[in-house]
Amino acid sequence: MEQSWIDFLLNYGYIGIYVFLVLGIVGLPLPDEIMMTFVGYLSSEGQLIVYYTYLSAVSGSISGISISYFLGNKLGYPFVKKHGSKFMLTRRRFRVTQLLFRKYGNWVLFFGYFIPGVRHLTAYVAGISNMPFRRFGLYAYSGAVTWCLTFIGLGFILGEQWERVFALFEHYGSWLLILSFIFAPLAIYLWFRTQNTSQLRRIFRK
């Protein structure tokens, strides 16, 4: 399975990243974080352009979670109850997500990306609850921006050691949610510093 999605990404590049995340967010059992870390690594090696990689990932995440919202809003709970098991949308996870909404409110749309099994349901619950789309977009889309930056940034910075994320995520899981708020600004800083250094080198070579 792992080799098949790696081949898919290598063959289809930015379009593959977009499609992968749309399907992953809607609910198919795909390793979203691992994939983004992998393409972050490919970007660090020059096989992908990091700008386009990040834009493809954010666009796919936003598209996927918007589709989930509208499915929940238009088709309601009966759709999840009837077809949810095909997309990892089990009743147990649905109940857990509802409880998280009651406890933490709209922020679950932001934090939910970092919790496997929950991010696939937050938008469905928001849609079923008739949450205004503007409010949904504010929290869900900002979460997508942070989530993609975190894991693509990890892959970019770790380079050839990108597979360490497997162990990190398996052992620490939701702790990465907390660390992301520390890591995201650091990733932005290091990336811009790298870009500026490269530009200065080109200038001095001239």
C-alpha angles and dihedrals in degrees: 000000000000094000092048095058091043089054089047092054094045091051099044103029116184094005088052091052090051095048092043093056095042090056093041094052093045087058115272113139098255127144096244099171094044091049093051091048089051094051089046087057091048088052091052088053092051094246090116131026107246094219093057092040092056095043091050091051095047092045091050093048093048092046093048096049091045091054089050091050094052092045089054093044097048102032100029131195095324088068092053091044093051102037104017096099089063090059103038088262098133124173091245093055090045091055092046090052091049090052091050090052091052092050102039104019122204093352089079087076088060100039094037093079089070095052114077111224092021101065089060091060107036094085093046090053091046091051094046089049090053092238109181109262094232092057091044092051094048094058101029097047095045087051090053091052092051095042094051092044091051098053099033087047091051091053092045094051097039092049112176090006092063092120089072086082088072091064094039094053095042094051102035104024109162092023086077085066090065095040091051091070088057095039101045096065089042091052091051091049095048093045094051090045090053092049093048092048091052091050092050091051091053091049094051092047088060 
